[in-house]
């Protein structure tokens, strides 16, 4: 029957121990030494204790040195593993940051979309545009600290679709075509009638004191671009800028939330 490697090692150690015992017995007999008599002499117990202590110290030093040698041999491997782990963590962090930046660039506020769910016809482009505009307006309104369920007025082509979406999403919201309102919006570029600053003047009488006007203007070098300092100079002191979002509306338009004073 074949023996396992572990059994072979154990058998070899037993043979070595037996040989050492036989060798010790041979030399004791040759020198005619009585080991028992020697161990009974005065100081023999102290000598045995000293030998055991010396052997323990030697073994401790040997084991410590052996562990140190093994540890030193493992240092390069462990360092390589550590470098690999750090490189992986840095790569994952970079990928996560890149993915987050890309996701942030794609994401848009969706407070209205979350409420309506599948009730909006996804095959109707105008309905989807109205939904996106409503999302942006309500998100800006919330950032300014206001609730959507108030009296609303919208001007410009497409305003009716936005107001219809808002009314469906917020049952407490009221749409008013005349009279005073709490919230009004005017998005430049929806039609060709009126500049953004003309819209501000047009809606001044409709918005109650303390009410809000959401105004989007062209930005950059577009034909309808209005620099922020021009908007501020035109609107004050009748309005206060509660929120300004550069490029915060569709098409990269700047979005303002103006509070009537």
C-alpha positions, 0 to 999 in steps of 0.5 A: 500500500502506498504511503502519503508524503506526510506519513513518509515525513513522519516515519523519517523523523521517527527514524532520526530520533531513534538514531539519535537515541542510539548514538547517545546511548553508545557514547554514554556506555563507551564513556562509562557514564551513569546519566541517572547518577549525574542527574542526581548530583547537586546543581544538576537540576539547575543545569537542566533548567539553564539548558532548557532556558538556553534551548528555548532562547535559541529556538525563539531566536531561530523561529524569529529569524526564520519568520523574518526571512520568510517575511522578507521573501514575501515583501516583494510579492505583497508589495506587488499585490498592494500596488495592484489593489491600489491601481484597481481602486484608482481605476475604479474611482476614475471610471466612477467619476467619469460615469457620474459626470456623463450621467450628470450631463445627461440627467434632467430634473424630473419632478413632473415626469415622476408624477405622471409616469406613463400617462404622457403619450410617448409617441407625441413629440409636442407632449414630450417637449411640454413634459420636459419644459414642465420638469425644468420649470417646477425644478427651478421653482422648487430650488427657489423655495416655492411650491407648484400648486399655485395660480399659473400663467404662461405666455408663448407658443407651447405654453398651453401644453406646459400648463396642461401637463402641470395641471395634470401633475398637480391637482391643486394648481390653477391656470389663469388667463387673466387676473393676478397669478402667483407664478408666470413663465415666459420662454424666449424662442418659443415664438417670435413675438416679444423679447425676453425683457418685453415679456418681463414688462408684459407680465409685471402687472399679472404677477402679484407682489411676492409672486415669481416669474420664470424667464428663459433667455438666449445665451452665448452668441445666439440672436436672442441672447441677453447678458445677465447684467442687462437682465438685472439692470432692466428688472431692478428695482421692480424684481429681485433675482431669486435664482439664476441657472446659466444654460438651465433651460432647453437649448442652453437658454439661461433660466431666471426666477424673478420675484416681484417686489 
